[in-house]
Amino acid sequence: MTILIQNGHVVDPLTGKDGISDVYIEEDKICKVAEHIDRQADRVIDAKHCYVLPGLIDLHVHFRDPGLEYKETLETGGRAAVKGGVTTVCAMPNTKPVTDDKEKVLRVHERAKEESLTHVIQLGAVTKGQEGKELADIRGMAEAGCHAVSEDGKSVMNASLYRQGMKTAKECKISVFAHCEDQTMVEGGVMNADENAERLELRGITNAVEDVIVARDILLAKETGVRLHLCHCSTADSVKLLRMAKEEGLPVTGEVCPHHFILSSDDIREDDGNYKMNPPLRSRADVEALKQGLKDGVMDVIATDHAPHAGEEKDKSMKDAAFGIVGLETSAALTYTSLVKTGVLTVMDMAEKMSYNPAKILGLEDKGSISEGKTADITIFDPRRTYKIDKNTFVSKGKNTPFDGYEVTGETVYTLVDGRVVYERR
């Protein structure tokens, strides 16, 4: 199968290409990128007025499979991913049962090849059952291709055990993805601790709940030498601490989710479970610090923390609703609207933070770039259309989003995975 993408604005962080070019694909590889390619192809895609980006890579999703398939599956999550232009995801291990050994990782990888339209990298837990008592089969999961371990959904509160896990991950040449939350300080909180929580008579979660563990994990990474990636950073001090770590030359990276760089607790007008996420929406000052961190390059990655839930789990008071929102189908449009159109980032920065940097963190040398010899994972993004997000159009099982009705500009029109068109806007 050969595909010729014509007239698109190719954006490639690896080569610095930023202009109109054609892209010629043969089987699963990019064979040529040039201003004009005169070759016959089985399919020709006219990408005029569109950006041709390296396929987006989301380091942080919850596909809920196995065990919680009523929320999402490898199949529905894959369809949501490619609709959003995401060609590779890292699936978090807080499944049921927890993904904590080699066989479980292999099983998901084998099933994903058959069931999912997107590439799925299953991450492994740090501790067995995510119970924080005994290390999981980190070596076996590394052999199965997990690329990283994470206790996402919680932190490993036993620092000594966590340090052992970091040492093992370092020996296995994989990363640790950290959910930074001191569980002893949450105290039943459901949103940011501020005047909005007081107004709604809800218990708050302070910034220190995150910041204390960010500091701890950076220090443990400094001691062990492991590659540490900080998930869903939400506070100004997380940015400050990561900046300090980078200035010291530590192998630490960080991600921000669209909901954290767009919304603040001021946007929570009423007690609505769709605004409940972990970490919570913070203050406007935190939002501005996150945006500045993205602009400065301190924050390396934009990820979603895609966390689908059934309607009955979210359509209730924040006191009782599940934590988490969906994001795969909206992340590119939200990023383009809120960061690129406003001048915080360029389109090149967007491609870097949503594809190139994630590929580097995972060690995926064949992804994150539109250059000859790379895997033909490609996102074609149209920056012209303005519309309102409609949760009823989502292909994910989860409809839980605070962005329903939010006006955005830009959408994915084609997604290619391994040189195959797996999504096309109709």
N, C-alpha and C positions, 0 to 999 in steps of 0.2 A: 504494500500500500504506500503510495506517495501522495503528499499534500504540499501544495504551494500556497503560502500566505502572502498576499500581495498588498502593497500600498500602506502597510501599517507603520505606526511610529514605534520602532523597536527600542526598548529600554533595558539595558543589560549592565548591572553593576560590576560584573567581572571585567568586561572589556571597555566599559565607559561609553558604549554605543548609545546614542540618544538622538535618533532621527529616523526618517522614512527609509525603510528597507523591506526587501522581500525575504522570506524564510522558506527554505526547501527542506522537506522532511521525507526520509525514506525509512520505512518500517518504524522503529522506535527511536531513531536518532535524528538530530539536526545535522544535515549534511552541508548546508551552505547558507550564509547570511550575506546579502549584498544589495546594493541599491536597485539593481534590476536583474532578475533571474529569468532567463529564457529557456525553460525546460517544460516538457510535458509532465502532467501530474494526473493521478486518478481523481483528485479533487482540488479545486481552487477556491480559496476563501478570500474574499475582498475585505480587507481590514481598514479601508479608508476611514479616516477620522477617529480611528481607535488606537489605543496603546496595546502593543504586543509585549507582554510581561512574562518573565519566567514564572512557571506555575507556583502559586502561592503555597507556602508550607506553614501549617498551623501547629505550633509546638504543644498545644494545650487544649484537648477536647475530651469529652466524656461520651463514649458511644454506648455505654450501659450494657454491653454485650460481652460476656454472657451474664445471665441471671436477672437482668432488669429490662428485658426486651420490650416491656409495655411502655417504657420511656423513649427508647431508641434502639436500633439494631445496626449491625455493620452495613446492611443494605440501605436503610433509610438515612443513616448518618453519612454514608458515602454519597448518596444523591444530593443531600443538603450541601456537602462539601463542594462538589463539582459545580453546583448551581452558583455557589459563591466564588468560583474560580480557584478553589483549594485542591491541589493535586496530591498533597501528602499531609497526613495528620499523625500526631503522636497521641495515642489513646491512653488515658490515665488508668491506673490499675485498680481503682476502687470499684471493681465489678463484684459480682456475687456468684461464685466465691472470688475472693481477692486474687488477682494475678500475681502470684508470688513464687512460681517455680518455672523451670525450663519448659515442661510439657504444656503448661497453660499458655505461655507466650507462643510456642510453636503452633498450638491449636488455633489461636486467633489469626496468626499470620497465614496459615493454610486456608482457613475459612475466608479470610478477607480477599484472597486472590480470586476466589470464586464468587463472592457475594458483594464486594464493595467496588464502586467505580473509582474510588480514590486509593492511593497507596496508604496502607495503615501500618504504622510502627507501634507495636504494643509495648508500652513501658511496663517495668516490673516494680513491685513494691519494695521498700527498703526492709520492712520487717514482715514476718509471717502473719498473714491475716490482718496486716496493718494494726496489730495490737501493741506494738512498741515494746515487745518483750524479748524477741529473738530474731536475729537476722534472717531474711528470706534467702532463697537460693540465687544470690546475686551472680555468682560465677556461671551458673547454668543458664540464667536468663540472658547474660551477656553473650554466651555462645549461641543463643537462639536469636540474636539480633535485636535486642531491646533498645540499644543505644543509650539508654539512661534509666536510672531508677528514681522513683518518687513516692513519697508517702501522701500524695496530693489528697486534699480533703482534710488533712490534719498535719501537724508537725510531729516528728519523733522527739518526744519531750526528754527522753533519756539521752543526754549529751554524750555520754561515754559510748553507748550503743551506736548512736548516730556516727560518732567518729570512727568506730570500727567499720560501719557500712561505707563511709566515705573512703577509708583506706582500701577496702575491697574493690570499690568502684574504680578507684585510681589504678589499682593493679590490673583490672580488667579493661582499662582504657575506655571507660564509659563515663557519662556525666551523672551528676545528681541534680534533679529538678526539685526546688524547695518551695513548699507551701509554708509561708512564714506566719505562724500564729501561735502565740503562747496560750495554750488552752486553759491554763489556770487563771488567766486574766479576762477571759471572755465574759464570764459571770452572767450568762443568759442573754447577752446583747444580741440585737437583731438588725441594728443600723448604726450609723456613725453617732458617736457620743457628742451631741451638740444641742443647740436650741431647737432644732427641728425634731429631734427625738423627744425632747421635753414637751414640745407642742403636741405631738402625737401620743404622748404618754407611753413611749416605748423605751426599752432598756438599750443603752448605747454601748458601742465597742470603741475604745480609744485607739488612737494611732499607735500607742506603745505596744499594743497587742501584736502588731506586725513588726514594729521597729526593733523590739528586743530580740526577736528570733532572726531578723535580717542581720543584726550585728553579730549574734552568736554564730550563725552559719557562715558568715564571711570569715570570722576568726578560725573556725574549724577547717574551712577550705584552705586558709593560709597555712595552717599546721600540716594538713594532710596532702596538699597539692592537687586535690581533686578539682575537676572542672565543675563549677557551681553555676547553676542557672536559677535566678530568682523569678518565680512565677507571679503573675498578676500583681505587680507592685502597685500600691495605691496611695502612698504617703510621700510628702515632701522629704522626710528624713530617709526614706528608702532610697530616693534619688541621691541624696547627699552621701549616704553611706556607700552606695555603689560607686559614686564618683571617687571617693577616697580610696576604695579598693582598687579601682583602675589606675589611679595615680601611683599606687604602690606596685602596679604590675601584676596583680593577682588575676588568675584565670576565672573571672566572675562576669556573668552577663545578666541582663534583666529584661523582662517583658512588661508591656502595658496592654491592657484590654481597651477596646473602644469605649465601653461604658465608663471606664475610669478616667479617660481623657476627654470625655464629652459632658457627662452628667455629674452633678454634685448632690449632696443631701438636700440642697435648696429645691431641687426638682421633685422631691417627694412631697406632693401636695396633700396626699391623704394616705391612710393606712392601706397600702396596696402590696400584696405579696409579690407582684411582678418586679418590684424594686428591691427585693431582698436578695442579696448576693454576698459572697464571702471571698475576699474582704468587701466591706460595704462601700457604697458611694460616700466619698469623703467631702471635705470642704472645698470651696472654690479655689482657695489658696493651694490646696493639694493638687487640684486639677491643673492649675497653671504651672506648678512645679513639674508635673509629669510631662506636660507638653514641652516645657523648656528642656527637660532631660532627653526627650525624643529628638528635639531640634539640635541639641549639642552633641548627640551621639552617645550620651551616657547610657540611655536606655536603648538596647540593641534591637528589640523585637516587638512587633505587634502581634498578639495572639488573641484568641477569643474566650478561652475557658468555657466553651460551648457546653452547657449543662441542661439538657432537656428534662422536663418533668411532665407528668400527666396534669391535665387541667385542674383536677380536684386537689392536687398538691400545692397549687399556687394561688388558686382563686379563693383566698382567705386572708385573714389578718396576718401581718408580718410576724406576729407572735408565734403563729402556728405553721406558716408556710415553709416549704423547703427552700434551702439556699440555692441560688443559681438561675442564670438566664441562658437562652440560646444565642448564637452569634455567627455561625458559619455562613449563613446566607446574606448577612448584612455587613460584615466587617470591611469588605473592600469599599463599598459605597460610603459607609460611615467615615472611614479613614480619608477617602478622597474628599468628601464634603467638608469634614471638620478640620483637616490638617493641610491638604494640598490646596484646595480652593482658597483657604485663608492665608496661605503663604508660610505656614509653620514648617512644612516639608515640601520638597519637590517630588515629582513622580519618581525620579531616580531614588530618592530617599525611601519612598513607599515600597518600591521593589526591593530595596536593600533590606528593609525591616520586616517585610512580609514573605521574603523568599531567600535572598542571598545569605543574610546573616543566619536564619534558621538552618539552612543547608550546612553552613560552616560549623555551627554548634553541634549538629548531628554527625558531622564528618561525611556528608553526602557529596562527594566530589563530582558526581554526574548531574547534580541538580542545582537550582538556584541561578542559572545563567541561560541566556539564549546565544550560544556560540557553538561553533562546529564541533561535533563529537559528543555533545551533551545529550542526555535523554530528552526526548521531545515532550516534556511536560510544560504546557504553555497556557497562559490566560490571556484572552483578548477582551479588553475592557473599554467600553464606550463611555467617554466622559461627558456626553452631551445631554442625556435624558434626565430630567428632573421629575420626581414622583414621590409619593408617600409610601413608606413601608407599610405593608399589609400582612399581618401575621397569618391571615387566612390563605395566603398564597404559599406559605412555607411548605416544603416537602419533608422537612424534619417532622418527626412525631411531636416534638416540643413546639408549642406556640408561645411559650413564656418569655416575653420581652417587654421592656419598658419603652421600646422604640416604635411600637405600633402607632401609625399615624405621623411619624416623624419624617419630615421632608429631606430627601437626599438627592444628590446628583451623581450619576454614573452607575453602570451595572455591567456585570459579566455577560458577554454575548456568545463566547465560545470558550470551552475548556477542553484541552487535549491532554490525555494521559498516555504515556508510552506511544505517542504518535497516532492515537485514535481520538476522534471527536466523541467525547462522552457527555458533553452538554452543549446544546445550541438553543439560544433564545428563540422562541417561536413568536 
